[in-house]
Amino acid sequence: MRAALMTIRTTGLFGLVVGLVIWAGGPRLLVPIHMLLGVVTMAALLAAALAGRRLGAPTGRVVGARLWVVVTPADGRIQQQLF
């Protein structure tokens, strides 16, 4: 659980920074790196949600995390079509 949380924090932060650079007109070469960071972040979030469920985390947080894991890639597909 601890490793998943640290992974979420680090890859999420780097993904956010890379995403902002891309949106600010940075090189499109960074898009695959941004996508990879997103995949790793979502995998870690799903792992944390499943571990939290076993450890008795509130149901709303577990469901919210699982929904976020589904919604984020869908949003990425929409963003990809904009370019």
C-alpha positions in Angstrom: 0.0 0.0 0.0 2.8 2.4 0.9 4.6 1.8 -2.4 1.4 2.4 -4.3 0.8 5.7 -2.6 4.4 6.8 -3.3 4.1 5.8 -6.9 0.8 7.7 -7.2 2.5 10.8 -5.8 5.6 10.7 -7.9 4.3 9.6 -11.2 1.2 11.8 -10.8 3.3 14.9 -10.1 5.6 14.2 -13.0 2.6 13.5 -15.3 1.1 16.8 -14.3 4.3 18.7 -15.0 4.7 17.0 -18.4 1.1 17.6 -19.3 1.4 21.3 -18.5 4.5 21.5 -20.6 2.7 19.9 -23.5 -0.3 22.2 -23.1 2.0 25.2 -23.0 3.2 24.3 -26.5 6.1 22.0 -25.6 7.3 19.2 -27.9 4.7 16.6 -28.9 7.6 14.1 -28.3 6.6 14.2 -24.6 3.1 12.8 -25.2 4.1 9.1 -25.0 6.0 9.8 -21.7 2.9 11.6 -20.4 0.7 8.6 -21.3 3.1 6.1 -19.7 3.1 8.2 -16.5 -0.7 8.1 -16.6 -0.9 4.4 -17.0 1.5 3.8 -14.1 -0.4 6.3 -11.9 -3.7 4.6 -12.7 -2.3 1.1 -12.0 -1.0 2.3 -8.7 -4.3 4.0 -7.8 -6.2 0.8 -8.6 -3.8 -1.2 -6.4 -4.2 1.3 -3.6 -8.0 1.1 -4.0 -8.0 -2.7 -3.8 -5.7 -2.7 -0.8 -7.8 -0.1 0.9 -10.9 -2.1 0.3 -9.3 -5.1 2.1 -8.1 -2.8 4.9 -11.5 -1.3 5.5 -11.3 2.1 3.7 -14.6 3.9 3.3 -16.6 2.5 0.4 -17.0 5.9 -1.2 -13.2 6.4 -1.5 -12.7 3.0 -3.0 -15.5 3.4 -5.5 -14.3 7.0 -6.3 -10.7 5.7 -7.0 -12.0 2.9 -9.2 -14.2 5.4 -11.2 -11.2 7.7 -11.6 -9.2 4.8 -13.0 -12.0 4.3 -15.7 -12.6 8.0 -16.4 -9.0 9.2 -16.8 -8.2 7.0 -19.9 -11.5 8.1 -21.5 -10.5 11.7 -20.9 -7.1 11.0 -22.4 -8.7 9.6 -25.6 -10.8 12.8 -25.9 -7.7 15.0 -25.4 -5.9 12.9 -28.0 -8.6 13.6 -30.6 -8.2 17.4 -30.0 -4.7 17.3 -31.5 
